[in-house]
Amino acid sequence: TMILGAATVRTSPHVSSAIAAAVGVLMSTYPLQSMGRAYADRNPGLMGSPAMNGAMFACTTSWVIHASPLVEYDVFVLTANGAGALVQGCALLLRVAIARGGGGGTAGGGEYE
């Protein structure tokens, strides 16, 4: 994507920003695919380390603030980091719910697959 991104800067900076935003969403929302399984199995380790979830939440939240209309509005940065802040925040809350005894079991029967 570096070559593609560098090639599109000359023609349209919005294309490069959209590519970077898409990559940013994928990178910052990594726990999303395992959150359901972590809740069902009561295993928060499936979402990565709590330190990484906390660090990613702090970083993405700071970029959301920076990209907001209050500082320097950038829809691409706001979208990518907003998604990351939302998922990482939910992962941290899910860790708390699991630690307090939430999760586990499957309502309605059957195994989680």
C-alpha positions as CSV (number, residue, x, y, z in Angstrom):
1,T,0.0,0.0,0.0
2,M,3.0,2.3,0.4
3,I,3.6,2.3,-3.4
4,L,-0.1,2.7,-4.1
5,G,-0.4,5.4,-1.5
6,A,2.6,7.3,-2.9
7,A,1.4,7.0,-6.4
8,T,-2.1,8.4,-5.6
9,V,-0.8,11.4,-3.7
10,R,0.0,13.2,-6.9
11,T,-3.5,12.6,-8.4
12,S,-5.8,12.8,-5.4
13,P,-4.8,13.1,-1.7
14,H,-8.3,11.8,-0.8
15,V,-7.5,8.4,-2.2
16,S,-4.4,8.1,-0.1
17,S,-6.3,9.3,3.0
18,A,-9.0,6.7,2.3
19,I,-6.5,3.9,2.0
20,A,-4.8,5.0,5.2
21,A,-8.1,5.2,7.0
22,A,-9.1,1.7,5.8
23,V,-5.8,0.3,7.0
24,G,-6.2,2.2,10.3
25,V,-9.6,0.7,10.9
26,L,-8.3,-2.8,10.4
27,M,-5.3,-2.2,12.6
28,S,-7.2,-0.5,15.5
29,T,-10.2,-2.8,15.6
30,Y,-8.2,-6.1,15.9
31,P,-10.1,-7.4,19.1
32,L,-13.5,-7.2,17.3
33,Q,-13.3,-10.6,15.7
34,S,-12.6,-12.3,19.0
35,M,-14.8,-10.4,21.4
36,G,-17.8,-12.7,21.1
37,R,-15.7,-15.8,21.7
38,A,-13.9,-14.1,24.7
39,Y,-17.2,-13.3,26.3
40,A,-18.6,-16.8,25.7
41,D,-15.5,-18.6,27.0
42,R,-14.8,-16.0,29.8
43,N,-11.3,-15.6,28.4
44,P,-10.3,-12.0,27.9
45,G,-6.9,-13.0,26.7
46,L,-8.4,-13.7,23.3
47,M,-8.7,-9.9,22.8
48,G,-5.0,-9.3,23.3
49,S,-3.3,-7.9,26.3
50,P,-5.1,-5.3,28.6
51,A,-2.1,-3.0,28.2
52,M,-2.4,-3.0,24.4
53,N,-6.1,-2.5,24.6
54,G,-5.5,0.5,27.0
55,A,-2.7,1.9,24.9
56,M,-4.7,1.6,21.7
57,F,-7.8,3.2,23.4
58,A,-5.7,6.1,24.6
59,C,-4.0,6.7,21.2
60,T,-7.2,6.4,19.1
61,T,-9.1,8.6,21.5
62,S,-6.4,11.3,21.4
63,W,-6.6,11.2,17.6
64,V,-10.4,11.5,17.7
65,I,-10.0,14.6,19.7
66,H,-7.4,16.0,17.4
67,A,-9.4,15.2,14.2
68,S,-12.6,16.7,15.6
69,P,-14.0,20.0,14.4
70,L,-12.7,21.5,17.7
71,V,-9.1,21.1,16.7
72,E,-8.4,20.2,13.1
73,Y,-11.2,18.4,11.3
74,D,-10.2,15.4,9.2
75,V,-12.9,13.0,8.4
76,F,-10.5,10.2,7.5
77,V,-8.6,10.3,10.7
78,L,-11.8,10.8,12.7
79,T,-13.4,7.8,11.1
80,A,-10.5,5.4,11.4
81,N,-9.7,6.4,15.0
82,G,-13.3,6.6,16.0
83,A,-13.8,3.0,15.1
84,G,-10.7,2.0,17.0
85,A,-11.6,4.0,20.1
86,L,-15.1,2.4,20.1
87,V,-13.8,-1.2,19.7
88,Q,-10.9,-0.8,22.1
89,G,-13.2,0.9,24.7
90,C,-15.7,-2.0,24.3
91,A,-12.9,-4.5,24.7
92,L,-11.8,-2.8,28.0
93,L,-15.4,-2.8,29.3
94,L,-15.8,-6.5,28.2
95,R,-12.7,-7.3,30.3
96,V,-14.4,-5.7,33.3
97,A,-17.6,-7.6,32.7
98,I,-15.8,-10.9,32.4
99,A,-13.8,-10.2,35.6
100,R,-17.0,-9.5,37.5
101,G,-18.4,-12.8,36.5
102,G,-20.3,-11.9,33.3
103,G,-20.1,-13.9,30.2
104,G,-20.0,-17.6,29.6
105,G,-22.8,-19.9,28.6
106,T,-25.0,-19.5,25.6
107,A,-28.5,-18.2,26.0
108,G,-30.8,-20.4,24.0
109,G,-28.5,-23.4,24.2
110,G,-25.9,-24.7,21.9
111,E,-22.2,-24.0,21.6
112,Y,-20.7,-20.8,20.4
113,E,-18.9,-21.4,17.1
